[in-house]
């Protein structure tokens, strides 16, 4: 581990509370206790409301559930999974990984407190432990034994996660969905309801409406509940797709999925297609396909601000998908296409659970036979012809007195198809996600949307951090949380000024979008790495490690271990991890894959970045040598926001010249 040379700095021993014992909480605890910088030796307490660690991966898991992000990307930078572990872990295996991580780094022993079954019920402001008014926080919690305690901390890291409080729409005529008992009261508060009002609403339903069982996906465990049922699944996210597949295999007699505006499907693993008679069956996780050099790292700021990489890759991927699968809506996706303004990497979260896609495609796939001879996407072997298909519908507007669902009229294909159908479900599954909730904070505390510094903390109050609250379009939250914890640690230890440059990693969303905390994974983590000085220069990699590590950094995806090769978080284990596990993600692509996904885009973006540097140099030169009238013309140009010199406020500079 790198020592930042802080031997002359005074010893800092702040008290820090972490709320949440999932991946984000654990990696934050480990990072704070890592001894970087050397003068920073905090006393850290972790509070987890459940009886064991693991967060949503343990308490909202279900039979046959698995991660949709690869082990190579999901694992923390310095504690890797075995090389022979499957690319995508089961939820149980990932929870065991977190247990092993905790044991390996002795987090329970090193923490001042490691409280399980301890629910934080209040956080309020007070003086810090050093006596500074208004910057400390009193945390009150109820322990597993029911005893209420409180203590004072200098900083608080909120790591409870995105998937805590179930969210669902209110659909007239449908019973309120069941949630876990421990969540029911908070859900009612957020809905503005009471237990008495909910009981009265249930009593007012007709017998046909009351016979419908409604439940939120957070309490789903096994597919036996679908047997011989007519099932309606609300939501076409990854959980919704998992539930639809489980309903098929669980013996449901009818399965309908409701979508709002469609979805973008892409398998977590790219495999199983033929092209010109050659079958590609080498499994390749898609989150390891985007290469680093000039796509993620060493990108000119103008290019980053323009999001050119997103739009170019979207254009290419759509056309490749059309050749291979016959549709540009998604990978082998023939229903539920997104509207054009949302279709692409720049706008949407990819749905990487695609097991239900073959069943949704039944009766909808329409591709000329000649194209199937050229290229064809192969359904996985578990798909049987005698199994039911899955139909797509709009979201329900209401349920009639006789139990029939009335769907919204949205003028999409699924709307026209459902107008002639009668759907009377026995079971309605709400795969409608979660809402952020911080019942322990009062109105003086920020929320994640106010975390102005890299979506981690507010520049006005770095003592409160939100770690694990940004969702990648393609990628994984745990490695994002690791780099976020590293940056926050450097800031609160006084080793790093809070970054203020404008961020360009957010997905492009409209004002009415439900999810506004999406980021492009590689853009986000590389930005954090640059902020900390962890993004290595190419000549430094070659000098310190040789050509192989340089090659790996250029051609690999943005794995967190790459940002442990140089900088304040430099790790002695990083080179070996790169030479084994990360190198394997490159070699498994094969020559053709590295040509298409590596060399060609790398050369293209190198030319674009090079051109941007030439233009920037020309503008700088014009400021120095151009006559006054020419400088006045340059200053008067109304250039786009992204076309300004990085960190130098060129527009102002030109106008003053």
Backbone torsions as a table, in degrees:
resi	resn	phi	psi	omega
1	UNK	NA	137.5	-177.5
2	UNK	-74.2	137.6	172.1
3	UNK	-98.8	125.5	-173.8
4	UNK	-81.2	14.1	174.9
5	UNK	68.0	40.1	-175.3
6	UNK	-101.7	27.7	-175.4
7	UNK	-61.9	-27.6	-179.4
8	UNK	-84.4	-8.8	-179.1
9	UNK	-79.3	147.0	178.2
10	UNK	-66.8	148.6	-179.2
11	UNK	-66.4	130.8	177.5
12	UNK	-111.8	127.5	179.8
13	UNK	-131.6	57.8	-178.6
14	UNK	-69.1	160.3	175.1
15	UNK	-101.5	127.3	-173.6
16	UNK	-127.8	134.6	176.3
17	UNK	-106.9	138.6	174.8
18	UNK	-117.5	125.7	179.0
19	UNK	-103.8	108.1	179.6
20	UNK	120.4	131.6	-178.7
21	UNK	-116.7	33.3	172.0
22	UNK	-88.1	-164.8	-178.8
23	UNK	-56.0	-42.9	-177.4
24	UNK	-66.5	-41.6	178.4
25	UNK	-65.6	-41.1	-178.2
26	UNK	-67.5	-43.2	-178.6
27	UNK	-71.8	-29.0	174.5
28	UNK	-67.0	-43.2	177.1
29	UNK	-60.5	-48.2	-178.8
30	UNK	-62.2	-40.5	-179.3
31	UNK	-65.7	-44.6	179.8
32	UNK	-62.8	-31.4	-177.4
33	UNK	-92.7	7.6	-171.0
34	UNK	-79.9	-10.5	-179.8
35	UNK	84.3	19.1	176.5
36	UNK	-119.2	123.9	-12.0
37	UNK	-70.9	168.6	-170.2
38	UNK	-67.1	-25.1	-179.4
39	UNK	-83.4	-2.0	-175.3
40	UNK	-104.2	107.1	-177.2
41	UNK	-129.7	75.6	-174.9
42	UNK	-74.2	157.4	172.2
43	UNK	-104.4	111.9	-167.6
44	UNK	-113.5	136.2	175.5
45	UNK	-120.0	137.1	178.1
46	UNK	-116.1	135.6	179.8
47	UNK	-122.6	119.5	178.2
48	UNK	-119.5	126.4	-174.8
49	UNK	-69.5	-30.1	-179.1
50	UNK	-85.3	175.3	-174.5
51	UNK	-82.4	-9.2	176.1
52	UNK	-150.6	169.2	-177.5
53	UNK	-78.6	170.7	176.6
54	UNK	123.4	-22.7	176.7
55	UNK	58.4	-139.4	-175.5
56	UNK	-63.4	-25.9	-179.2
57	UNK	-68.1	-22.6	178.5
58	UNK	-99.2	-44.4	-169.9
59	UNK	-95.5	-7.1	173.6
60	UNK	-125.8	28.7	178.5
61	UNK	-86.4	164.4	179.2
62	UNK	-148.6	165.6	-175.0
63	UNK	-57.0	132.2	178.3
64	UNK	68.2	12.4	176.2
65	UNK	-73.1	145.3	178.4
66	UNK	-146.4	161.5	177.6
67	UNK	-67.1	145.8	174.2
68	UNK	-99.3	-6.5	171.9
69	UNK	-99.2	147.8	-174.3
70	UNK	-73.2	158.2	177.5
71	UNK	-63.0	-32.9	-177.7
72	UNK	-64.5	-35.6	-178.8
73	UNK	-88.5	-35.6	-171.9
74	UNK	-76.2	-35.0	-177.4
75	UNK	-65.0	147.6	178.8
76	UNK	-69.0	160.1	-167.2
77	UNK	-62.0	-32.6	-173.3
78	UNK	-118.2	14.9	175.0
79	UNK	-143.6	95.9	-169.9
80	UNK	-99.0	161.1	176.1
81	UNK	-82.8	157.8	179.5
82	UNK	-57.6	147.3	-179.0
83	UNK	-62.3	-27.4	-179.2
84	UNK	-91.7	4.8	175.9
85	UNK	-70.4	149.9	178.4
86	UNK	-62.5	155.2	-179.0
87	UNK	-60.1	-35.9	-178.5
88	UNK	-122.8	114.5	-174.1
89	UNK	-77.1	151.7	166.5
90	UNK	-68.9	160.3	-180.0
91	UNK	-62.9	-37.0	178.4
92	UNK	-63.6	-41.5	-179.7
93	UNK	-66.3	-35.3	179.4
94	UNK	-69.9	-38.3	176.1
95	UNK	-61.9	-39.3	177.0
96	UNK	-64.2	-37.7	175.7
97	UNK	-58.7	-43.0	178.7
98	UNK	-65.0	-37.8	175.5
99	UNK	-62.5	-44.1	179.8
100	UNK	-64.9	-39.1	177.7
101	UNK	-60.5	-44.8	179.5
102	UNK	-62.1	-42.3	-179.5
103	UNK	-70.3	-43.3	-176.3
104	UNK	-59.0	-42.5	-178.3
105	UNK	-95.5	7.8	176.2
106	UNK	51.4	47.6	-175.6
107	UNK	-68.0	-37.8	179.8
108	UNK	-65.2	-37.1	-178.5
109	UNK	-75.2	-35.8	-175.0
110	UNK	-82.5	-25.3	-179.8
111	UNK	-70.1	146.6	174.5
112	UNK	-64.2	-40.9	172.0
113	UNK	-136.9	144.4	172.0
114	UNK	-135.9	82.9	-169.2
115	UNK	-93.8	118.0	173.7
116	UNK	-102.1	148.9	-175.5
117	UNK	69.0	23.3	-177.2
118	UNK	-112.8	106.7	-178.0
119	UNK	-94.8	121.0	177.2
120	UNK	-71.7	125.9	-176.3
121	UNK	-112.4	-15.0	180.0
122	UNK	-161.4	138.7	170.1
123	UNK	-130.5	126.0	179.6
124	UNK	-135.1	158.3	-176.5
125	UNK	-82.4	148.5	176.9
126	UNK	-158.0	-171.0	172.7
127	UNK	-72.7	150.2	177.6
128	UNK	-70.5	171.7	179.9
129	UNK	-67.6	-14.3	175.9
130	UNK	-94.9	1.4	176.8
131	UNK	95.0	1.0	-179.3
132	UNK	-76.6	120.3	-172.4
133	UNK	-67.3	138.4	170.2
134	UNK	81.4	-1.1	-176.9
135	UNK	-116.3	5.3	175.6
136	UNK	-102.7	172.4	-175.6
137	UNK	-142.4	128.6	173.3
138	UNK	-92.9	120.5	178.9
139	UNK	-104.8	125.7	177.3
140	UNK	-112.9	134.3	-179.2
141	UNK	-139.3	156.3	174.7
142	UNK	-107.2	119.3	-176.3
143	UNK	-77.1	175.6	-179.5
144	UNK	-61.4	-25.8	179.3
145	UNK	-88.3	4.0	179.7
146	UNK	87.3	-6.6	-178.7
147	UNK	-75.9	135.3	178.6
148	UNK	-96.3	128.2	179.4
149	UNK	-132.4	166.2	174.9
150	UNK	-150.6	157.2	179.2
151	UNK	-153.2	164.7	-177.0
152	UNK	-105.3	138.5	-178.3
153	UNK	-134.8	154.9	177.6
154	UNK	-84.8	-36.0	179.0
155	UNK	-135.0	155.4	177.1
156	UNK	-133.6	128.7	173.8
157	UNK	-107.6	118.3	178.5
158	UNK	-92.0	115.4	-175.1
159	UNK	-130.6	30.5	-175.9
160	UNK	-73.8	-15.9	171.9
161	UNK	94.9	167.3	-178.8
162	UNK	-79.3	-23.4	-170.7
163	UNK	-109.5	75.1	-176.3
164	UNK	-121.7	-59.3	-174.8
165	UNK	-101.3	115.0	-177.9
166	UNK	-57.5	141.0	176.8
167	UNK	-120.0	142.4	176.8
168	UNK	-158.6	149.8	178.5
169	UNK	-78.0	157.3	176.2
170	UNK	-90.2	114.8	-177.6
171	UNK	-114.5	110.8	-179.2
172	UNK	-55.7	135.4	178.7
173	UNK	88.8	-3.5	-179.8
174	UNK	-112.5	137.0	177.3
175	UNK	-59.0	150.3	174.9
176	UNK	-66.3	129.4	-175.4
177	UNK	-65.4	146.0	176.8
178	UNK	-71.1	142.2	171.9
179	UNK	-132.5	173.7	178.2
180	UNK	-63.0	145.3	-179.3
181	UNK	-55.8	-37.1	-177.1
182	UNK	-69.4	-16.2	-177.5
183	UNK	-105.7	-12.0	-170.3
184	UNK	-60.0	-44.2	-175.9
185	UNK	-66.2	-42.9	179.2
186	UNK	-65.6	-38.1	177.4
187	UNK	-62.4	-43.1	179.0
188	UNK	-62.8	-39.9	179.0
189	UNK	-60.9	-45.2	-178.3
190	UNK	-68.3	-28.2	177.0
191	UNK	-83.4	-9.7	-176.6
192	UNK	71.3	32.8	-177.2
193	UNK	-121.4	179.7	176.3
194	UNK	-135.5	166.1	178.4
195	UNK	-63.3	-36.1	178.6
196	UNK	-65.4	-42.4	179.4
197	UNK	-65.4	-38.0	178.5
198	UNK	-65.4	-40.8	178.6
199	UNK	-65.8	-38.6	178.6
200	UNK	-65.4	-39.0	178.5
201	UNK	-64.8	-43.0	179.1
202	UNK	-61.7	-41.1	-178.7
203	UNK	-66.5	-26.0	-178.2
204	UNK	-80.4	-9.5	179.7
205	UNK	-72.4	152.4	175.2
206	UNK	-74.4	162.7	176.8
207	UNK	-55.2	-38.4	-179.9
208	UNK	-66.2	-34.3	177.4
209	UNK	-75.9	-38.2	-178.4
210	UNK	-67.4	-25.9	-178.0
211	UNK	-72.8	-15.2	179.1
212	UNK	-75.1	127.4	175.6
213	UNK	-92.8	126.6	179.6
214	UNK	-120.6	134.7	179.5
215	UNK	-148.9	148.8	175.7
216	UNK	-82.2	147.2	-177.1
217	UNK	-60.8	-18.9	-177.7
218	UNK	-63.7	-20.2	-179.8
219	UNK	-109.0	5.5	176.4
220	UNK	-71.5	138.1	-179.2
221	UNK	-127.2	-41.1	-172.1
222	UNK	-148.4	155.0	-172.3
223	UNK	-78.0	-3.1	-177.8
224	UNK	-63.0	-22.2	-178.6
225	UNK	-68.6	-14.5	-177.5
226	UNK	-88.9	-13.6	-170.9
227	UNK	-56.7	125.5	177.7
228	UNK	59.6	24.2	-179.2
229	UNK	-107.3	151.1	165.4
230	UNK	-89.0	116.5	-168.3
231	UNK	-113.3	131.8	172.5
232	UNK	-116.8	121.6	-179.1
233	UNK	-110.1	121.4	-179.5
234	UNK	-96.5	112.5	-179.1
235	UNK	117.7	136.1	-180.0
236	UNK	-120.9	34.7	171.1
237	UNK	-82.0	-167.3	-176.4
238	UNK	-65.4	-38.8	177.2
239	UNK	-66.4	-42.1	177.7
240	UNK	-58.7	-41.5	178.2
241	UNK	-65.6	-41.3	176.7
242	UNK	-60.4	-41.7	-179.4
243	UNK	-67.2	-39.5	178.7
244	UNK	-63.1	-42.7	177.8
245	UNK	-64.8	-41.9	178.2
246	UNK	-62.9	-36.3	178.6
247	UNK	-66.4	-38.7	176.1
248	UNK	-60.9	-51.3	-177.3
249	UNK	-73.4	-21.0	-179.4
250	UNK	-86.4	1.8	174.5
251	UNK	87.2	25.8	176.2
252	UNK	-65.6	146.1	-179.5
253	UNK	-88.0	-22.6	178.6
254	UNK	-152.5	136.1	-177.7
255	UNK	-134.3	123.7	176.8
256	UNK	-126.6	134.0	175.1
257	UNK	-111.3	136.3	177.6
258	UNK	-104.2	133.6	178.5
259	UNK	-125.2	150.2	178.2
260	UNK	-82.8	-61.1	-178.0
261	UNK	-131.4	15.7	-179.3
262	UNK	100.4	-173.1	-176.5
263	UNK	-155.3	168.0	179.1
264	UNK	-121.5	106.7	-174.7
265	UNK	-96.8	134.1	174.9
266	UNK	-151.2	130.7	-175.8
267	UNK	-67.2	147.6	176.4
268	UNK	-63.5	-27.7	179.8
269	UNK	-124.9	127.2	178.4
270	UNK	-88.3	116.8	-179.8
271	UNK	-167.8	-180.0	169.9
272	UNK	61.4	58.0	168.1
273	UNK	-145.5	157.7	178.3
274	UNK	-114.9	147.7	176.3
275	UNK	-143.2	118.3	-178.3
276	UNK	53.5	41.4	176.0
277	UNK	84.4	-4.7	179.6
278	UNK	-100.8	128.7	-179.4
279	UNK	-93.4	127.7	175.5
280	UNK	-99.1	112.3	-178.4
281	UNK	-132.2	23.8	176.3
282	UNK	-90.6	108.1	-174.9
283	UNK	-63.6	127.2	-178.7
284	UNK	-132.1	110.3	177.8
285	UNK	-58.7	133.2	-175.3
286	UNK	-71.6	-22.4	-178.9
287	UNK	-77.1	1.4	175.6
288	UNK	-112.8	15.6	-174.3
289	UNK	-92.1	-30.8	-176.0
290	UNK	-77.2	122.3	-176.1
291	UNK	-82.3	162.6	-173.4
292	UNK	-79.3	-58.8	-165.8
293	UNK	-63.4	122.8	177.6
294	UNK	69.7	-6.7	170.0
295	UNK	-101.0	-36.4	-179.5
296	UNK	-119.2	-48.8	-178.2
297	UNK	-105.4	155.7	177.4
298	UNK	56.0	40.1	176.9
299	UNK	-97.4	132.9	177.6
300	UNK	-62.0	139.4	-177.9
301	UNK	-54.6	-34.9	178.3
302	UNK	-62.1	-42.7	-178.9
303	UNK	-65.6	-40.9	178.5
304	UNK	-62.0	-42.8	-177.6
305	UNK	-68.1	-30.1	-178.2
306	UNK	-78.8	-13.1	-175.8
307	UNK	57.3	27.9	-178.3
308	UNK	-56.8	-39.0	-177.2
309	UNK	-60.9	-38.3	-179.3
310	UNK	-65.2	-45.7	-175.1
311	UNK	-70.6	-39.0	179.0
312	UNK	-66.2	-45.8	-179.9
313	UNK	-64.8	-37.0	176.2
314	UNK	-59.1	-47.2	-177.9
315	UNK	-60.4	-44.0	-178.5
316	UNK	-69.7	-45.6	-176.9
317	UNK	-62.1	-41.0	-179.5
318	UNK	-60.5	-39.8	-178.2
319	UNK	-75.9	-33.8	173.9
320	UNK	-64.7	-41.8	178.2
321	UNK	-62.4	-38.3	179.6
322	UNK	-63.7	-41.0	178.9
323	UNK	-67.0	-44.7	-174.3
324	UNK	-77.5	-38.1	-171.7
325	UNK	-121.9	-12.3	178.0
326	UNK	92.1	-0.5	-178.2
327	UNK	-143.8	146.2	176.5
328	UNK	-101.8	1.7	-178.7
329	UNK	-68.9	-26.5	-177.9
330	UNK	173.4	-175.0	180.0
331	UNK	-78.6	107.5	-178.3
332	UNK	58.2	34.9	-178.4
333	UNK	-105.7	112.1	-176.0
334	UNK	-106.7	0.9	177.3
335	UNK	-138.5	162.3	172.2
336	UNK	69.0	29.6	-178.4
337	UNK	-66.4	145.0	177.2
338	UNK	-72.2	155.5	172.1
339	UNK	-63.2	152.8	-173.8
340	UNK	-53.1	-35.7	-176.0
341	UNK	-73.3	-6.6	178.9
342	UNK	-119.6	0.7	-173.9
343	UNK	-87.5	101.7	176.6
344	UNK	153.8	165.9	-178.1
345	UNK	-59.9	-31.2	-175.4
346	UNK	-75.0	-15.1	-170.5
347	UNK	-119.0	-23.7	-166.3
348	UNK	-131.1	156.1	168.6
349	UNK	-84.2	126.4	177.4
350	UNK	-69.1	138.4	174.0
351	UNK	-92.5	106.0	-173.0
352	UNK	-96.3	6.0	172.6
353	UNK	-97.9	102.7	-172.0
354	UNK	-114.8	15.4	-177.3
355	UNK	-63.0	-28.0	-178.4
356	UNK	-86.1	-10.2	-175.3
357	UNK	-58.2	-45.1	179.0
358	UNK	-57.8	-31.7	-179.6
359	UNK	-79.3	-32.3	173.3
360	UNK	-69.6	-31.4	-178.4
361	UNK	-73.7	-18.8	-176.4
362	UNK	-56.6	124.1	-179.8
363	UNK	80.2	-2.0	-177.8
364	UNK	-116.8	-21.7	-177.7
365	UNK	-72.9	129.0	-176.7
366	UNK	-143.1	90.3	-176.2
367	UNK	-128.6	136.1	178.8
368	UNK	-58.0	140.9	-176.0
369	UNK	-62.8	-30.0	-178.1
370	UNK	-66.3	-35.1	177.7
371	UNK	-70.4	-32.5	177.1
372	UNK	-66.0	-27.5	177.0
373	UNK	-73.0	-31.5	-179.4
374	UNK	-77.7	-49.3	-179.1
375	UNK	-148.6	146.6	-176.9
376	UNK	-152.8	135.6	174.0
377	UNK	-89.9	129.0	-174.2
378	UNK	-95.4	126.9	174.3
379	UNK	-66.2	145.0	179.2
380	UNK	-63.9	158.5	-174.7
381	UNK	-65.5	-17.6	-178.1
382	UNK	-76.2	-8.7	-178.8
383	UNK	-82.0	122.7	-179.5
384	UNK	-114.8	146.9	-177.5
385	UNK	-68.7	-25.9	-177.2
386	UNK	-84.5	0.9	-179.8
387	UNK	-85.6	151.7	-179.8
388	UNK	-69.7	153.6	172.8
389	UNK	-84.5	174.3	176.1
390	UNK	-117.4	126.0	-179.6
391	UNK	-96.8	151.0	-179.9
392	UNK	-107.8	141.0	-178.9
393	UNK	-141.9	161.8	170.1
394	UNK	-68.6	176.1	176.7
395	UNK	-71.6	148.1	178.4
396	UNK	-66.5	142.8	172.2
397	UNK	-94.4	-36.8	179.6
398	UNK	-168.2	173.4	174.2
399	UNK	-123.3	125.4	-178.4
400	UNK	-67.3	169.7	179.7
401	UNK	-62.2	-26.1	179.1
402	UNK	-90.2	7.9	176.9
403	UNK	88.2	8.3	179.6
404	UNK	-85.9	135.9	-179.7
405	UNK	-83.0	130.8	172.2
406	UNK	-102.5	117.2	-176.6
407	UNK	-91.7	151.5	176.1
408	UNK	-62.2	144.0	175.8
409	UNK	-91.7	102.7	-177.7
410	UNK	-114.9	6.6	175.9
411	UNK	63.0	20.7	173.4
412	UNK	-93.7	170.3	-177.1
413	UNK	-59.3	-40.7	-179.2
414	UNK	-66.7	-27.8	177.0
415	UNK	-65.7	-50.2	-178.8
416	UNK	-61.8	-36.0	-179.4
417	UNK	-68.2	-38.0	-175.7
418	UNK	-80.3	-12.9	-178.2
419	UNK	-63.5	-25.3	179.8
420	UNK	-101.8	6.8	-177.3
421	UNK	-105.2	152.1	172.6
422	UNK	-114.8	115.7	-178.4
423	UNK	-115.1	115.6	176.1
424	UNK	-123.1	90.2	-173.0
425	UNK	-74.8	149.4	169.3
426	UNK	-89.0	-31.3	-174.9
427	UNK	-136.8	128.6	175.9
428	UNK	-116.3	120.8	178.8
429	UNK	-104.0	122.3	178.5
430	UNK	-91.4	95.4	173.1
431	UNK	-96.3	56.9	-170.2
432	UNK	-105.0	12.7	171.6
433	UNK	82.3	-158.2	-171.8
434	UNK	-135.8	162.8	175.1
435	UNK	-122.2	147.1	179.1
436	UNK	-71.6	134.9	-177.9
437	UNK	-146.2	130.5	179.8
438	UNK	-130.7	70.2	-174.1
439	UNK	-65.2	-15.7	-178.7
440	UNK	-84.6	-10.5	-179.9
441	UNK	-96.0	145.6	169.0
442	UNK	-94.3	-176.3	-172.3
443	UNK	-69.6	-10.4	179.7
444	UNK	-80.8	-10.0	-177.6
445	UNK	-95.1	148.5	178.3
446	UNK	-76.1	169.3	172.0
447	UNK	-121.6	167.3	-175.9
448	UNK	-53.9	-34.1	-180.0
449	UNK	-63.6	-18.2	179.3
450	UNK	-99.2	7.6	178.6
451	UNK	-80.8	87.0	-171.2
452	UNK	-73.1	-22.0	-179.0
453	UNK	-94.9	97.8	176.3
454	UNK	54.9	30.3	178.9
455	UNK	59.9	28.1	-179.5
456	UNK	-114.3	-49.2	-179.6
457	UNK	-150.3	166.4	177.0
458	UNK	-84.6	139.9	175.9
459	UNK	-58.8	-28.2	-179.4
460	UNK	-77.4	-20.1	-175.5
461	UNK	-151.3	77.9	179.6
462	UNK	-70.6	-1.7	-179.8
463	UNK	-75.5	-12.8	176.9
464	UNK	-116.1	117.8	-179.4
465	UNK	-116.9	144.9	173.3
466	UNK	-115.8	109.5	-175.4
467	UNK	-116.9	122.4	-177.4
468	UNK	100.5	19.4	-175.3
469	UNK	-111.4	15.7	171.6
470	UNK	-117.2	137.9	-174.4
471	UNK	-110.0	125.9	-179.3
472	UNK	-79.5	145.4	174.3
473	UNK	-63.0	-46.2	170.5
474	UNK	-136.6	126.5	-178.9
475	UNK	146.6	-148.3	-177.1
476	UNK	-149.4	145.8	179.5
477	UNK	-72.9	-41.0	-175.8
478	UNK	-54.2	-46.4	178.5
479	UNK	-67.2	-32.4	174.1
480	UNK	-61.2	-42.1	-179.8
481	UNK	-64.6	-35.7	179.8
482	UNK	-62.3	-47.9	179.8
483	UNK	-69.4	-33.7	176.7
484	UNK	-64.2	-41.8	178.1
485	UNK	-64.4	-37.7	178.6
486	UNK	-64.3	-44.8	-179.2
487	UNK	-65.1	-44.4	-179.8
488	UNK	-61.8	-40.1	179.1
489	UNK	-60.3	-43.9	179.8
490	UNK	-66.0	-35.3	-179.2
491	UNK	-70.2	-49.8	-175.4
492	UNK	-73.8	-16.3	175.7
493	UNK	-87.3	-2.7	179.1
494	UNK	81.8	9.4	-176.6
495	UNK	-87.6	-16.1	-175.0
496	UNK	-143.7	135.2	171.8
497	UNK	-72.2	140.9	177.9
498	UNK	-61.1	124.9	-178.1
499	UNK	-59.9	142.7	-179.6
500	UNK	-123.6	-6.9	-179.6
501	UNK	-65.3	151.2	-176.8
502	UNK	-69.2	139.0	-178.6
503	UNK	-90.0	147.5	179.9
504	UNK	-133.7	37.1	-178.8
505	UNK	-110.4	-5.0	-178.1
506	UNK	-72.8	140.8	171.1
507	UNK	-63.0	151.9	-176.5
508	UNK	-85.7	113.3	-176.5
509	UNK	-122.6	155.0	174.8
510	UNK	-86.4	160.2	-178.6
511	UNK	-56.7	-31.3	-176.9
512	UNK	-86.0	1.3	-177.5
513	UNK	-63.1	141.2	180.0
514	UNK	-74.0	-42.1	-179.6
515	UNK	-103.5	119.4	-177.8
516	UNK	-121.9	11.4	-178.5
517	UNK	-110.7	27.1	179.0
518	UNK	-83.4	145.0	178.1
519	UNK	-134.8	157.2	168.1
520	UNK	-80.7	116.4	-170.7
521	UNK	-52.7	-55.5	-173.5
522	UNK	-65.0	-36.4	177.7
523	UNK	-65.5	-37.1	-177.3
524	UNK	-69.4	-52.0	-175.6
525	UNK	-68.3	-34.4	178.7
526	UNK	-68.9	-32.2	175.6
527	UNK	-64.9	-45.2	177.5
528	UNK	-61.1	-40.5	179.6
529	UNK	-63.3	-42.4	177.8
530	UNK	-63.8	-41.0	179.2
531	UNK	-57.2	-37.5	-175.6
532	UNK	-90.8	-6.5	-174.4
533	UNK	77.9	27.2	-178.4
534	UNK	-100.9	-9.5	176.8
535	UNK	-81.3	112.7	-171.4
536	UNK	-73.3	146.9	170.8
537	UNK	-78.5	146.1	-174.2
538	UNK	-61.7	-40.6	-178.7
539	UNK	-67.5	-30.5	177.6
540	UNK	-68.8	-39.7	177.6
541	UNK	-62.0	-44.3	-179.1
542	UNK	-66.2	-40.8	-179.7
543	UNK	-65.3	-43.0	-172.9
544	UNK	-85.9	-30.4	-170.8
545	UNK	-128.9	-14.9	-179.7
546	UNK	94.3	-177.0	-171.2
547	UNK	-68.4	-35.0	-175.2
548	UNK	-63.6	-47.6	179.5
549	UNK	-64.9	-37.3	176.7
550	UNK	-60.4	-45.4	178.2
551	UNK	-60.8	-44.2	-178.6
552	UNK	-62.4	-44.4	180.0
553	UNK	-61.1	-40.1	-177.2
554	UNK	-70.1	-40.4	-171.3
555	UNK	-98.5	-13.7	179.8
556	UNK	-80.5	166.4	171.2
557	UNK	-77.9	179.8	-174.7
558	UNK	-81.6	65.3	177.0
559	UNK	-73.1	142.8	-175.4
560	UNK	-61.7	-27.3	-179.1
561	UNK	-62.6	-28.8	179.8
562	UNK	-62.6	-24.5	-179.2
563	UNK	-94.2	14.3	172.7
564	UNK	-111.2	8.0	179.6
565	UNK	-81.5	-30.8	179.9
566	UNK	-140.1	167.1	173.5
567	UNK	91.4	-171.5	-172.9
568	UNK	-65.2	-22.0	-178.4
569	UNK	-106.5	24.1	-179.4
570	UNK	-55.1	133.2	-175.0
571	UNK	-125.3	140.3	-180.0
572	UNK	-70.6	-19.3	-178.8
573	UNK	-87.4	-15.1	-173.8
574	UNK	-61.2	-44.6	-178.0
575	UNK	-59.0	-42.6	-178.9
576	UNK	-67.9	-37.5	176.3
577	UNK	-62.1	-40.3	178.5
578	UNK	-64.7	-41.8	-175.5
579	UNK	-72.9	-15.4	-178.5
580	UNK	-111.8	-81.5	-172.0
581	UNK	-63.1	-46.6	-175.3
582	UNK	-74.0	-36.1	174.9
583	UNK	-59.7	-36.8	-179.3
584	UNK	-63.3	-31.4	177.9
585	UNK	-67.1	-23.5	178.0
586	UNK	-83.9	-47.0	-175.8
587	UNK	-67.0	-29.8	-178.2
588	UNK	-70.3	-17.1	176.7
589	UNK	-67.8	-24.9	-176.1
590	UNK	79.8	173.3	-178.4
591	UNK	-63.4	-46.5	-178.7
592	UNK	-63.0	-42.3	-179.8
593	UNK	-64.7	-40.7	179.3
594	UNK	-71.8	-28.9	175.3
595	UNK	-67.6	-47.3	-176.7
596	UNK	-74.1	-42.3	-174.3
597	UNK	-95.2	-12.7	-176.2
598	UNK	-117.5	-70.5	-170.1
599	UNK	-64.2	-51.0	-174.9
600	UNK	-62.5	-53.2	178.2
601	UNK	-64.1	-32.3	-179.6
602	UNK	-64.4	-43.5	179.0
603	UNK	-65.6	-43.4	-179.3
604	UNK	-60.8	-49.9	-177.7
605	UNK	-71.4	-25.6	174.1
606	UNK	-64.6	-41.2	177.9
607	UNK	-65.4	-41.0	179.6
608	UNK	-64.1	-46.7	179.6
609	UNK	-64.6	-39.9	177.4
610	UNK	-61.5	-41.5	178.3
611	UNK	-63.7	-39.4	178.5
612	UNK	-62.3	-40.2	178.3
613	UNK	-64.8	-39.2	179.2
614	UNK	-63.3	-44.7	179.9
615	UNK	-64.3	-42.2	179.3
616	UNK	-61.5	-44.8	-180.0
617	UNK	-62.3	-39.9	-179.9
618	UNK	-63.4	-42.0	178.1
619	UNK	-64.3	-42.1	178.5
620	UNK	-62.5	-41.6	-179.8
621	UNK	-64.9	-37.4	179.9
622	UNK	-62.5	-34.4	178.8
623	UNK	-64.7	-29.9	-174.8
624	UNK	-88.2	-38.3	-169.2
625	UNK	-115.3	-14.1	-175.4
626	UNK	-72.1	149.0	174.1
627	UNK	-61.4	160.7	-177.9
628	UNK	-55.9	-43.6	179.7
629	UNK	-59.8	-39.1	-179.8
630	UNK	-65.6	-40.5	178.6
631	UNK	-65.0	-34.4	178.1
632	UNK	-65.4	-38.9	177.9
633	UNK	-64.9	-44.3	178.4
634	UNK	-60.5	-41.0	-179.0
635	UNK	-67.3	-27.1	-178.2
636	UNK	-83.5	-10.6	-178.3
637	UNK	-63.2	134.5	177.2
638	UNK	-93.6	77.2	-176.9
639	UNK	-78.1	151.0	175.2
640	UNK	-58.9	155.9	-177.2
641	UNK	-55.8	-39.6	-175.0
642	UNK	-75.0	-12.8	-176.5
643	UNK	-95.7	53.7	176.7
644	UNK	-127.8	150.0	-176.8
645	UNK	-64.0	133.1	-173.0
646	UNK	-61.8	121.6	173.1
647	UNK	72.2	4.7	-175.2
648	UNK	-119.3	0.1	177.3
649	UNK	49.4	61.1	-171.6
650	UNK	-63.2	-33.3	-178.2
651	UNK	-60.1	-46.3	177.9
652	UNK	-63.5	-41.3	-177.9
653	UNK	-63.3	-41.7	-179.6
654	UNK	-65.0	-41.9	-177.2
655	UNK	-67.2	-29.3	-179.7
656	UNK	-82.3	-20.3	-173.9
657	UNK	-65.8	NA	NA
